[in-house]
Amino acid sequence: MTQTSTQLGGDPASIRAVATWFRDILAPRVKEAASVAAHILNERLDAWEDAAARAFAEQLRAGHRKAEELAEAIKKRADLLDEIANT
């Protein structure tokens, strides 16, 4: 099996700018959405106790977990972009 070299073109400063935007803007906004979901789960669903409420809470919990995971993935991608820009 042969190894291929892949080069990502582009201005390093532009790549770093995208990494900064991922880290400083996008990830915190996704994290904020996750926090809102957690707040709703913890503070706002206690008066709603039927099957629809349980289904909604289950979906919201799943969305909360996915948003948390997405925020972390965005931060990791920002770090990777910085590495790319520095090579």
C-alpha positions, 0 to 999 in steps of 0.5 A, a space after each residue: 500500500 502506498 502512502 499519499 501526501 495530502 496538503 491543505 492549501 490556504 493562507 495560514 492566517 486564514 486557517 487560524 482565523 477559522 480556528 479562532 472562530 470555531 473556538 471563540 464563537 461557534 463552540 461557546 454558542 453551541 455550549 450555550 444551547 446545551 445549557 439552555 436545554 439543561 436548564 429546561 430539563 432541570 427547571 421547567 418540566 416539573 409541572 408537565 407530567 404526561 406521556 408527551 412530557 416524558 417523550 419531550 424530555 427524552 428528546 431534549 436530553 438526547 439533544 443536550 448530550 449531542 450539543 455538548 459533544 458537538 461543542 467539544 468536537 468543534 474545539 478539537 477541530 479548532 486545535 487541528 486547524 491550528 496544527 495545520 496552519 502551523 505546519 
